[in-house]
Amino acid sequence: MDASALAYLAAGIGAGLAAIGAGIGIGRIGGSAVEGAARQPEAVGQIRQLFILGAALIEGVALFGIVVALLLTLLK
């Protein structure tokens, strides 16, 4: 295999793992937010704020991982 082909393969695998990790993380946060809102309905506003903050941080880390994975293609 050519070195550039391996770089593209590594970038694809890395971007996929970053997307899967972000999906799992946001899913767990969403489930916990719904459970917390069901247990304490009066705290829905604060739970929603924390959910949005957590989801934004996870998306930022996932985007960083995807960019790093795609930068691997430049290392031919």
C-alpha positions in Angstrom: 0.0 0.0 0.0 1.1 3.5 -0.7 1.9 5.8 2.2 -0.8 8.4 1.1 -3.4 5.6 1.0 -2.6 4.7 4.6 -2.8 8.3 5.6 -6.3 8.5 4.1 -7.3 5.3 5.8 -6.0 6.6 9.1 -7.8 9.9 8.6 -11.1 8.1 7.9 -10.8 5.8 10.9 -9.8 8.7 13.2 -12.7 10.9 12.0 -15.1 8.0 12.4 -13.9 7.3 15.9 -14.3 11.0 16.8 -17.8 11.0 15.5 -18.8 7.8 17.3 -17.3 9.1 20.5 -19.2 12.4 20.3 -22.4 10.5 19.6 -22.0 8.3 22.6 -21.1 11.2 24.8 -24.1 13.3 23.8 -26.4 10.3 24.1 -25.3 9.7 27.6 -25.6 13.4 28.6 -29.1 13.5 27.0 -30.2 10.4 28.8 -28.9 11.7 32.1 -30.6 15.1 31.5 -34.0 13.4 30.8 -33.6 11.3 33.9 -32.7 14.3 36.0 -35.6 16.3 34.7 -37.9 13.4 35.5 -36.7 13.2 39.0 -36.7 17.0 39.7 -39.1 18.8 37.3 -38.4 22.1 39.0 -34.7 22.0 38.0 -35.4 21.6 34.2 -34.0 25.0 33.4 -30.6 24.4 35.0 -30.4 20.9 33.7 -31.1 22.2 30.1 -28.3 24.8 30.5 -25.8 22.1 31.7 -26.9 19.8 28.9 -26.3 22.5 26.2 -22.9 23.3 27.8 -21.8 19.7 27.9 -23.0 19.0 24.4 -21.1 22.0 23.1 -17.9 20.9 24.8 -18.2 17.4 23.4 -18.9 18.8 19.9 -15.8 21.0 20.2 -13.6 18.0 21.2 -15.1 15.9 18.3 -14.4 18.7 15.8 -10.8 18.9 17.1 -10.4 15.2 16.7 -11.8 15.2 13.2 -9.5 18.1 12.2 -6.5 16.3 13.6 -7.5 13.1 11.8 -7.8 15.0 8.5 -4.5 16.7 9.0 -2.9 13.2 9.0 -3.5 13.2 5.2 -1.0 16.0 4.9 1.7 13.7 6.4 2.4 11.7 3.3 
